[in-house]
Amino acid sequence: MNANISKAVTRVDAEAKSTGAAKYVSDLQFPGLLYARVLRSDRARATILEVHVPPLPEGYFFINKNDIPSGGTNEVLMIKKDWPVFADGRVRYIGEAIGLVVGPDRQRVLEILKGIEVVYEDLDPVFTLEEALALKGGPLYGDDNLYADYHLVKGDPDAAFDAADQIIEDEISTGYQEHIYMEPQGVIGTLEEGKITFYASSQCPFYIRKAVAHCLGLSPDEVRVKQAVTGGAFGGKEHFPDVMATPVAVAVHKIGKPVQLVLDRIEDISFTPKRHPSTTRFRTALDKDGKIIGMDIDVQINAGAYESCSLVVLQRAIFSSNSVYDIPNVKIRGRAIATNNVPSDAYRGFGAPQGLFAVEMHMSHLARQLGVDELAFKERYFTEKGGVTVTNGKIKEDVKLPEMLQKIKEASDYDRKAAEYSRGALRGIGISIFNHGSGFTGNGEQAIIKGLVTMRGRRDGKADLLVSNVEMGQGLQTTFRKIAAQVLGLPVEDVGYDNPDTDRVPDSGPTCASRSIAVVGFLVQECAKKLKAAWKPGEMVEVSHRYAPPPGLEWNQDDLQGDAYPSFGWGINVVEVEVDPVTYEVSTKGIWSVFDVGTAIDERVVEGQAHGGIIQGLGYASLEKLEAVNGRFRQHTMADYVIPTSMDFPSIHNQLVDNPYPYGPFGAKGAGELVFDGAAPAYADAVQWAIDKPVDRIPVTPEYLMEVIEG
């Protein structure tokens, strides 16, 4: 292994994926395989009165809640368990699963599905945050429609507002975003050696195991999950595979044959979770010199019909609502609100993009109203080592924002362009500054996940890495091998790391939350050190290493106070645009980025993450319009839900700043979500420069610009 951990190597999975040799869920074949399709609700909120199923041909089955075995439960166990496996008397969103039709011929399954009649009694649905808070139609969840209601206080915001010379109010909103992973959702359930076994395209095989065991009334050891090659996820395959696998498990248990459930693209876009839409309201107190002395922030996210992971998404959203700015007095309220829309769930960034977009645009709007330079205004409030976060934790690492800012200014020629581009002249340059915490929020790693990594030294001198984290396109099969190989002094190809199998690997935690490299990668490094010390030539030895929090962290989960994250990645993005005065279409003329991800484990992998994340973020900012109308997504194909292609944006000029973190592998921190976070606010900032009017929501479509410009 080359001594420089950052030097790029050939990706381990490159050949199989580029040649088509890789086998995805839909490629897998089993004797007697049956195919399933979901009977879904076409009502957003209703009571089910009757379900009329036509006579079924031999070998075809209709599976519903009545088929859950004795001792099982009609619940999908995620963080909470409010989402049913099958609708039980009521439905809460369009697309909710009522039953499965299962059989050997796909076309016949579809015909049977179309012949089923569901009789409903409609109830009054709620779709908007305002309707939900007004309890239209009666509470959908609890007595207030709030899955979570958080309150944070830093300093003395009441005193700050009492002393304010002026108070500026602002409202920022973000929309839905669809994942559009290359491979749609898919699972296969079967019986192997008498055990319920799943092959899944997912991020979290142990999540599936837990959910299936709970549904069927089994112990987790009675369920096995084998990770299939996974064609993208972006958070969309964190929890929803549990929703897919549990009804299939009921079918396999009843029928005793393998069952495949793979969604087509329209079904996937129409009925799977999306990024949470958000509305953030600011009241900012300023003194007579225009200095920020306090903020009052209200964050609301549309969580949809079931909770899933919304409370954790909300936590990261509110923790991100001051981002890189150390404001002395802050009051934050955050609410995850139940509606009759398709449930919202994890998406790359996990709440941070919503919070970061809001605070970046608000800081820009404040500077505009005060008549001062936006970037200089932001710089005044940059946090630094020892700075206090909104959860009253401390920034424990060096903060290299000044160095990063200088780099990106030089790369983008920012100062010259900012001086030359007149406001409202239809050409603009925008900038965003942001950070992203690595790993699970608060005490999630030590109290809930408790990640464990195992390594095995073989007699032939090669080593095996046993972890539950999955390769989903982000390069983990390469970077994990590199970490272990570097410690052991082996070639990368001599470290084995197969797709996880819950019967073979320990639970090192889910593949999400920018934790794979920053947290699990460190466990791999430390486990490899143990193996190196214990392994003798010609012997087989196995060692393990469990997560322990870095020293000096303090966290109180009850009141969300302390160090929410052990480390942060940092980023600055610059985007340059031009607005067509006739069509209001926006052309992006330049994209620049600088990131601090500690030490890059593989520069090419990080570069790929940066390019993909920025383009995905620019799609969120500009093209990806997804409207929910009466609980149904108006855009539901790849013809009307538009994602960026290589023709939509110019080349990205990216730089990395080295800032090693002592409790990351070789100094690495999280990168996979950070690289998404800053593109949208930089783009929106550039557009508002070009039109000389504030932008307060995304996506920034030509129709929206027409409203803003023409009033």
C-alpha positions in Angstrom: 0.0 0.0 0.0 1.4 3.4 -1.0 2.4 5.5 2.1 0.2 8.4 1.0 -3.4 7.5 2.0 -4.8 10.3 -0.2 -3.2 9.0 -3.5 -6.0 7.6 -5.7 -6.1 3.9 -6.6 -8.4 2.1 -9.0 -11.8 1.5 -7.5 -12.3 -2.1 -6.4 -15.9 -2.2 -7.9 -15.1 -0.3 -11.1 -14.7 -3.2 -13.5 -17.8 -5.2 -12.3 -20.1 -2.2 -12.5 -18.7 -0.8 -15.8 -18.9 -4.1 -17.6 -22.3 -5.1 -16.4 -21.0 -8.1 -14.4 -22.4 -6.7 -11.1 -25.7 -8.4 -10.1 -28.4 -6.2 -8.7 -31.6 -7.4 -6.9 -33.5 -7.6 -10.2 -30.8 -9.8 -11.7 -31.0 -12.4 -9.0 -32.9 -15.6 -9.8 -34.3 -18.3 -7.5 -36.2 -21.5 -8.2 -39.9 -20.9 -8.0 -39.5 -17.1 -7.7 -42.8 -15.2 -7.3 -43.4 -11.6 -8.1 -45.2 -9.1 -5.9 -47.0 -5.8 -6.5 -48.5 -3.6 -3.9 -52.2 -2.7 -3.6 -52.0 0.9 -2.6 -54.4 3.4 -1.2 -55.7 6.0 -3.7 -57.0 8.2 -0.8 -55.0 10.5 1.4 -57.1 10.0 4.5 -59.9 7.5 4.7 -61.4 4.6 6.6 -61.3 1.3 4.7 -64.7 -0.3 4.7 -64.2 -3.3 2.4 -61.6 -4.8 0.2 -63.1 -7.0 -2.6 -60.5 -9.4 -4.1 -61.6 -11.4 -7.1 -61.2 -15.2 -7.1 -57.5 -16.0 -7.5 -56.1 -18.5 -9.9 -54.1 -21.3 -8.4 -50.6 -20.2 -7.3 -51.6 -16.6 -6.8 -52.1 -15.0 -3.4 -53.4 -11.8 -1.8 -51.4 -10.9 1.4 -52.6 -8.4 4.0 -52.6 -7.7 7.7 -54.5 -10.9 8.4 -51.6 -12.9 7.3 -49.1 -11.6 9.9 -48.4 -14.7 12.0 -49.4 -15.1 15.6 -46.8 -13.4 17.7 -46.0 -10.9 15.0 -47.0 -7.3 14.8 -48.4 -5.0 12.1 -45.7 -2.5 12.7 -42.6 -1.4 10.8 -40.0 -1.0 13.5 -37.8 1.9 12.7 -36.9 4.7 15.2 -40.5 4.6 16.1 -43.2 2.0 15.0 -46.2 4.1 13.9 -45.9 3.0 10.3 -48.0 -0.2 9.7 -46.8 -3.0 7.5 -50.3 -3.1 6.0 -53.0 -0.5 6.4 -55.3 -1.5 9.3 -58.7 0.1 8.9 -57.4 3.5 7.9 -55.0 5.0 5.3 -53.0 8.1 5.9 -51.5 8.8 2.5 -51.9 8.1 -1.2 -49.7 5.0 -1.9 -50.0 3.4 1.5 -49.8 -0.4 1.3 -53.1 -2.3 1.9 -51.9 -5.6 0.6 -49.7 -7.6 -1.8 -50.7 -9.5 -4.9 -48.1 -12.4 -5.4 -47.8 -14.9 -8.2 -45.5 -16.4 -10.8 -46.4 -14.2 -13.8 -45.9 -10.5 -13.6 -48.6 -9.5 -16.1 -51.2 -11.7 -14.4 -50.3 -10.2 -11.0 -51.0 -6.7 -12.5 -54.3 -7.8 -13.9 -55.4 -9.2 -10.5 -54.3 -6.0 -8.9 -56.4 -3.9 -11.2 -59.4 -6.1 -10.4 -59.3 -5.4 -6.6 -61.9 -2.9 -5.3 -61.4 -1.0 -2.1 -64.4 0.8 -0.6 -63.5 3.8 1.5 -65.2 6.4 3.7 -63.3 9.6 3.1 -62.0 11.7 5.9 -60.8 15.3 5.8 -57.1 15.3 4.8 -54.4 17.8 5.8 -51.6 18.7 3.3 -50.1 22.0 4.3 -48.3 22.9 7.5 -50.9 25.5 8.2 -53.8 23.0 7.9 -51.9 20.5 10.1 -51.2 23.1 12.8 -54.9 24.1 12.7 -55.8 20.5 13.2 -58.1 20.4 10.2 -60.1 17.2 10.2 -59.0 16.4 13.7 -55.5 15.4 14.8 -53.6 13.0 12.5 -50.9 12.3 15.2 -51.3 12.8 18.9 -53.3 15.8 19.9 -51.2 18.5 18.0 -49.9 16.8 14.8 -46.3 17.3 16.1 -43.9 14.3 15.8 -41.4 16.5 17.5 -41.3 20.0 19.1 -37.8 21.1 20.1 -36.6 24.3 21.8 -33.0 25.5 22.0 -31.6 28.5 23.8 -28.1 30.0 23.6 -27.2 33.0 25.6 -30.0 35.4 26.5 -32.1 36.1 23.4 -34.9 37.8 25.3 -32.5 40.4 26.6 -31.0 40.8 23.1 -34.5 41.5 21.6 -35.3 44.0 24.4 -32.1 45.9 23.6 -32.5 45.7 19.8 -32.4 48.9 17.8 -34.2 47.1 14.9 -35.7 43.7 14.2 -35.6 42.2 10.8 -38.0 39.3 9.8 -37.5 36.8 7.0 -39.0 33.6 5.8 -37.1 31.0 3.7 -38.6 27.8 2.3 -37.3 24.7 0.5 -39.2 22.1 -1.5 -39.3 18.3 -1.9 -36.5 16.5 -3.6 -36.6 13.0 -5.1 -33.6 10.7 -4.8 -33.6 9.3 -8.4 -31.1 6.6 -7.4 -30.0 4.7 -10.5 -31.6 1.4 -9.3 -35.1 1.6 -7.9 -36.1 0.1 -4.6 -36.0 -3.7 -4.5 -35.9 -6.7 -2.2 -36.2 -10.5 -2.5 -37.3 -12.6 0.4 -36.8 -16.3 0.6 -36.2 -19.3 2.9 -32.7 -20.6 3.2 -32.0 -23.4 5.6 -35.3 -22.7 7.3 -34.4 -19.0 7.9 -36.2 -16.0 6.5 -33.5 -14.5 4.3 -33.5 -11.2 2.3 -31.4 -9.9 -0.6 -31.8 -6.2 -0.5 -30.8 -3.0 -2.2 -30.3 -0.9 1.0 -28.1 1.2 3.2 -28.8 -0.6 6.5 -29.0 -4.5 6.4 -29.4 -4.7 10.2 -32.3 -2.2 10.0 -34.1 -4.7 7.7 -33.3 -7.6 10.0 -34.7 -5.8 13.0 -37.9 -4.7 11.2 -38.6 -8.2 9.7 -38.0 -9.9 13.1 -40.4 -7.5 14.8 -43.1 -8.0 12.2 -42.9 -11.8 12.2 -42.4 -12.2 16.0 -38.9 -13.7 15.6 -35.6 -13.1 17.3 -33.2 -11.1 15.1 -31.0 -14.1 14.8 -33.8 -15.9 13.0 -33.6 -13.4 10.1 -30.7 -13.0 7.7 -30.1 -10.1 5.3 -27.6 -10.3 2.4 -26.7 -7.0 0.9 -27.0 -7.0 -2.9 -25.0 -4.7 -5.1 -26.8 -1.4 -4.6 -27.2 1.2 -7.4 -27.3 4.4 -5.4 -29.3 5.4 -2.4 -28.8 9.0 -1.1 -30.7 8.3 2.1 -33.7 6.8 0.2 -32.7 3.3 1.1 -32.0 3.9 4.8 -35.5 3.2 6.1 -37.8 2.5 3.1 -36.3 -1.0 2.5 -37.9 -1.9 5.9 -41.3 -0.8 4.5 -40.6 -3.0 1.4 -39.2 -6.0 3.3 -41.8 -6.5 6.0 -44.8 -7.2 3.8 -42.6 -9.4 1.6 -41.6 -11.3 4.8 -45.2 -11.9 5.6 -45.7 -13.3 2.1 -42.7 -15.6 2.3 -43.8 -16.8 5.7 -47.3 -17.7 4.4 -46.4 -19.1 0.9 -43.0 -20.6 1.6 -41.5 -19.5 -1.7 -39.1 -16.7 -2.7 -40.8 -13.4 -3.4 -39.4 -10.4 -5.3 -40.7 -6.9 -4.9 -39.0 -4.3 -7.2 -40.7 -1.0 -7.8 -40.9 0.5 -11.3 -39.7 4.1 -11.7 -43.1 5.7 -11.7 -44.1 3.8 -8.5 -40.8 4.7 -6.9 -41.1 8.4 -7.6 -44.8 8.4 -6.7 -44.9 6.6 -3.3 -41.4 6.5 -1.7 -40.2 9.2 0.8 -38.5 12.5 -0.3 -36.5 15.2 1.3 -38.5 17.1 3.9 -39.9 20.4 2.6 -39.2 23.2 5.1 -40.2 26.7 6.2 -37.8 28.7 8.4 -38.8 32.0 9.9 -36.2 34.4 11.3 -36.5 37.4 13.7 -33.1 38.9 14.0 -32.2 41.6 16.5 -29.6 44.2 15.5 -28.0 47.0 17.6 -27.7 50.6 16.4 -24.5 49.7 14.5 -26.2 47.0 12.5 -24.5 44.2 14.5 -26.5 41.0 15.1 -27.1 40.6 18.8 -29.8 37.9 18.7 -31.9 35.5 16.5 -35.3 33.9 17.0 -35.7 31.0 14.6 -38.7 28.9 13.9 -38.1 25.7 11.8 -41.0 23.6 10.4 -40.6 20.5 8.3 -43.4 18.6 6.5 -42.9 15.1 7.8 -45.9 13.5 6.0 -48.1 10.7 7.2 -45.7 8.7 9.4 -42.7 9.7 11.5 -39.9 7.5 10.3 -36.7 9.5 11.0 -38.2 13.0 11.0 -37.3 13.9 14.6 -33.6 13.2 13.8 -33.8 15.2 10.5 -35.3 18.0 12.5 -32.5 17.9 15.0 -29.9 18.4 12.3 -31.9 21.1 10.6 -32.1 23.2 13.8 -28.5 22.5 14.7 -27.5 23.8 11.3 -29.6 27.0 11.5 -26.6 29.0 12.6 -24.1 27.0 10.6 -20.6 28.6 10.7 -21.9 31.8 12.5 -21.3 32.3 16.2 -24.3 34.4 17.1 -24.3 35.2 20.8 -28.0 34.9 21.7 -30.3 32.5 19.9 -33.7 30.9 20.4 -34.8 28.1 18.1 -38.0 26.2 17.9 -38.2 23.2 15.6 -41.3 21.2 14.7 -41.8 18.1 12.6 -45.4 18.2 11.4 -47.7 15.4 10.5 -49.7 15.7 7.2 -51.4 13.4 4.7 -48.6 13.6 2.2 -46.2 10.7 1.4 -43.9 10.4 4.4 -40.7 12.4 4.2 -37.5 10.6 5.2 -33.7 10.6 5.0 -32.0 12.4 2.1 -28.3 13.3 1.7 -27.7 16.0 4.3 -30.4 14.8 6.6 -31.9 18.2 7.5 -28.7 20.2 7.2 -29.4 21.4 3.6 -32.7 23.0 4.7 -31.1 24.7 7.8 -28.0 25.8 5.9 -29.9 27.2 3.0 -32.1 29.2 5.3 -29.3 30.8 7.3 -27.2 31.5 4.3 -30.0 33.3 2.5 -31.1 35.1 5.7 -27.5 36.4 6.3 -27.5 37.6 2.7 -30.9 39.3 3.1 -29.7 41.0 6.3 -26.7 42.5 4.5 -28.8 43.7 1.6 -31.2 45.4 4.0 -28.4 47.0 5.9 -26.7 48.1 2.6 -23.4 46.4 3.4 -21.2 43.9 1.5 -22.7 40.4 2.0 -19.5 38.5 2.3 -17.9 41.0 4.6 -21.0 40.9 6.8 -20.9 37.1 7.0 -17.2 37.1 7.8 -17.8 39.2 10.9 -19.6 36.2 12.5 -17.4 33.3 11.5 -16.9 30.8 14.3 -13.5 29.7 15.3 -11.9 27.1 17.5 -13.5 27.4 20.9 -16.6 28.9 19.4 -20.0 28.1 20.9 -22.6 26.2 18.8 -26.4 26.6 19.1 -26.5 23.5 21.4 -23.9 25.2 23.7 -21.2 22.9 22.6 -17.6 23.9 21.6 -15.9 23.8 18.3 -12.8 21.7 19.2 -11.0 21.7 15.9 -9.0 24.3 13.9 -11.4 26.3 11.7 -9.7 27.1 8.4 -12.4 29.3 6.9 -10.1 32.3 6.3 -7.7 30.1 4.4 -10.5 28.4 2.5 -12.0 31.8 1.6 -8.8 33.1 0.2 -8.4 29.9 -1.9 -11.8 30.1 -3.4 -11.6 33.9 -4.0 -8.4 33.3 -6.0 -9.8 30.4 -7.9 -13.0 32.1 -8.9 -11.7 35.6 -9.3 -14.4 36.6 -6.8 -13.2 40.0 -5.8 -12.8 41.3 -9.4 -16.2 39.9 -10.4 -17.9 41.2 -7.3 -16.6 44.7 -8.1 -17.5 44.6 -11.8 -20.9 42.9 -11.8 -23.6 45.5 -11.2 -26.5 44.3 -9.1 -29.5 43.6 -11.4 -27.4 43.4 -14.6 -28.4 39.8 -15.1 -25.0 38.4 -14.2 -24.2 37.5 -10.6 -21.8 35.7 -8.4 -22.9 34.0 -5.2 -21.1 32.4 -2.2 -22.0 30.0 0.6 -20.1 29.1 3.7 -21.2 26.0 5.7 -20.3 23.0 7.8 -21.6 19.6 8.5 -21.2 17.4 11.6 -19.8 13.9 11.1 -21.7 11.0 12.5 -25.0 10.5 14.3 -26.4 13.5 16.2 -25.7 13.7 20.0 -25.1 10.4 21.7 -26.5 8.2 18.9 -23.2 6.5 18.3 -22.5 5.3 21.8 -26.1 5.0 23.2 -27.8 3.5 20.1 -25.5 2.3 17.4 -22.5 0.9 19.4 -20.7 0.1 16.2 -18.5 -3.0 16.1 -15.9 -3.9 13.5 -14.1 -7.3 13.1 -11.1 -8.2 11.1 -9.7 -11.7 10.3 -6.1 -12.4 9.5 -5.8 -15.5 7.2 -3.2 -18.2 6.9 -2.4 -17.1 3.4 -1.3 -13.6 4.6 -4.5 -11.8 3.4 -7.1 -10.2 5.6 -10.9 -9.9 5.7 -12.8 -6.9 6.8 -16.2 -7.6 8.4 -18.5 -4.6 8.7 -22.2 -3.9 8.0 -21.6 -0.6 6.0 -22.4 -0.9 2.4 -21.0 0.2 -0.9 -23.7 2.3 -2.7 -21.6 4.2 -5.2 -19.6 6.3 -2.7 -16.4 4.3 -2.9 -16.5 2.5 0.5 -15.3 -0.8 -0.8 -12.1 1.0 -1.9 -11.6 3.4 1.0 -12.2 0.9 3.8 -9.8 -1.5 2.1 -7.2 1.3 1.8 -7.4 2.2 5.5 -6.9 -1.5 6.6 -4.2 -2.1 4.0 -2.3 1.0 5.0 -2.2 -0.2 8.7 -1.4 -3.8 7.8 1.2 -3.0 5.1 -0.7 -5.1 2.6 -1.8 -4.4 -1.0 -5.3 -3.1 -1.2 -6.3 -6.2 -3.2 -5.2 -8.4 -0.3 -7.9 -7.0 2.0 -11.3 -8.7 1.5 -14.5 -6.8 2.0 -17.6 -8.4 0.7 -21.2 -7.0 0.6 -22.5 -7.4 4.2 -24.3 -10.5 5.3 -25.9 -10.1 8.8 -25.0 -13.8 9.6 -21.3 -13.1 8.9 -20.6 -9.5 10.0 -21.1 -7.5 13.2 -23.3 -4.5 13.3 -21.1 -1.6 12.7 -24.1 0.7 12.2 -26.0 2.1 9.2 -24.5 3.7 6.1 -25.7 7.2 6.6 -25.0 10.5 8.4 -21.5 11.0 7.1 -20.4 8.3 9.6 -18.9 5.7 7.3 -15.4 7.1 7.0 -15.4 9.5 10.0 -16.7 6.9 12.5 -16.5 3.4 11.1 -13.3 4.1 9.2 -11.7 5.0 12.5 -12.9 1.7 13.9 -11.4 -0.1 10.9 -8.1 1.6 11.5 -8.0 0.7 15.2 -9.2 -2.9 14.5 -6.4 -3.2 11.9 -3.9 -2.1 14.5 -5.1 -4.8 16.9 -4.9 -7.4 14.1 -1.3 -6.3 13.2 -0.2 -6.8 16.8 -1.8 -10.2 17.2 -1.3 -11.8 13.7 1.6 -14.2 13.1 2.6 -15.6 9.7 0.7 -18.8 8.8 -1.9 -18.3 11.6 -5.6 -17.3 11.5 -6.7 -14.7 14.0 -9.8 -12.6 14.5 -10.0 -9.3 16.4 -12.8 -6.8 17.0 -13.0 -3.1 18.0 -16.1 -1.3 19.3 -16.9 2.4 19.1 -16.0 4.7 22.1 -16.7 8.4 21.9 -13.6 10.7 21.5 -12.5 12.2 24.8 -13.9 15.6 25.9 -17.4 15.3 24.3 -20.3 16.2 26.5 -24.0 15.7 25.5 -27.4 15.7 27.3 -30.0 14.0 25.1 -32.9 15.2 27.2 -32.4 18.8 26.5 -30.2 18.5 23.3 -27.3 20.4 24.9 -23.6 20.0 24.4 -21.4 18.7 21.6 -23.9 17.5 18.9 -21.0 16.2 16.7 -17.4 15.2 17.4 -16.1 16.9 14.3 -17.2 19.0 11.3 -16.5 19.1 7.7 -16.3 22.7 6.3 -17.0 24.1 2.9 -17.2 27.1 0.7 -18.9 27.2 -2.7 -19.0 29.9 -5.4 -21.4 29.9 -8.3 -21.6 32.4 -11.2 -24.8 32.7 -13.2 -26.4 34.6 -16.0 -30.2 35.2 -16.3 -32.0 35.4 -19.6 -34.1 38.6 -19.6 -36.8 37.1 -21.9 -37.2 33.5 -20.7 -35.9 34.0 -17.1 -33.8 30.8 -17.6 -30.6 30.8 -15.6 -27.3 29.7 -17.1 -24.5 28.6 -14.7 -21.2 30.0 -15.9 -18.8 28.8 -13.2 -18.7 26.6 -10.1 -15.9 26.6 -7.5 -15.6 24.7 -4.2 -13.2 24.3 -1.3 -13.7 21.6 1.3 -12.1 20.6 4.6 -12.7 16.9 5.0 -9.7 16.4 7.3 -7.5 14.1 5.3 -8.9 12.6 2.0 -8.6 8.8 2.1 -8.6 8.8 -1.7 -8.5 12.1 -3.5 -10.3 10.8 -6.6 -13.1 9.3 -4.5 -13.5 12.6 -2.7 -13.4 14.5 -5.9 -16.1 12.3 -7.3 -18.2 12.9 -4.2 -17.7 16.7 -4.6 -18.7 16.8 -8.2 -21.7 14.6 -7.7 -22.8 16.3 -4.5 -22.6 19.8 -6.0 -24.5 18.9 -9.1 -27.2 17.2 -7.1 -27.3 20.3 -4.9 -27.6 22.5 -8.0 -30.5 20.4 -9.2 -32.2 20.9 -5.8 -31.7 24.6 -6.3 -32.8 25.0 -9.8 -34.4 22.2 -11.8 -35.9 19.6 -9.4 -39.5 20.9 -9.0 -41.7 18.4 -7.1 -45.1 19.5 -6.2 -47.5 17.6 -3.9 -51.1 18.4 -5.0 -53.8 17.0 -2.7 -51.3 14.4 -1.5 -50.2 13.2 -4.9 -46.9 14.2 -6.6 -47.6 16.0 -9.8 -44.2 15.0 -11.2 -43.9 11.2 -11.2 -41.7 10.3 -14.2 -38.2 11.2 -15.3 -39.8 13.1 -18.1 -41.4 15.7 -15.8 -39.1 15.4 -12.8 -35.9 16.9 -14.2 -32.5 16.2 -12.8 -29.2 17.7 -14.1 -27.1 16.2 -16.8 -23.6 16.9 -17.8 -25.0 19.5 -20.3 -26.7 21.6 -17.6 -23.6 22.8 -15.7 -20.0 23.6 -16.4 -16.9 21.9 -15.0 -16.4 22.2 -11.2 -13.1 23.5 -9.9 -12.6 21.9 -6.5 -9.8 22.2 -3.9 -9.2 20.4 -0.6 -7.7 21.9 2.6 -5.8 19.5 4.8 -6.9 19.6 8.4 -6.5 16.2 10.0 -8.9 15.1 12.8 -7.2 12.9 15.4 -10.1 10.6 15.8 -10.7 9.9 12.1 -8.8 7.3 10.1 -5.5 9.0 9.1 -7.2 12.3 10.0 -10.3 11.9 7.8 -13.7 13.5 8.5 -17.1 13.0 6.8 -17.5 14.2 3.2 -20.5 12.5 1.6 -23.1 15.1 2.7 -21.0 18.2 3.2 -20.4 18.3 -0.6 -24.1 18.6 -1.2 -24.9 21.3 1.4 -23.6 24.5 -0.1 -24.5 24.5 -3.8 -28.1 25.6 -3.4 -27.5 28.8 -1.3 -24.5 29.7 -3.5 -26.7 29.4 -6.6 -29.6 31.3 -5.1 -27.2 34.0 -3.9 -25.8 34.4 -7.4 -29.3 34.7 -8.9 -30.4 37.4 -6.4 -27.3 39.3 -7.3 -28.1 39.0 -11.0 -31.7 40.2 -10.6 -31.1 42.5 -7.5 -34.1 41.1 -5.7 -34.1 38.7 -2.7 -34.6 34.9 -3.4 -36.3 33.2 -0.5 -37.1 29.7 -1.8 -35.9 26.9 -4.0 -36.1 25.6 -6.6 -35.4 28.8 -8.5 -37.4 28.1 -11.6 -38.1 30.5 -14.5 -41.7 30.7 -13.3 -40.6 31.8 -9.8 -38.2 34.4 -11.2 -41.0 35.8 -13.3 -43.0 36.3 -10.1 -40.0 37.9 -8.3 -39.0 40.2 -11.1 -42.4 41.2 -12.4 -44.0 41.3 -8.9 
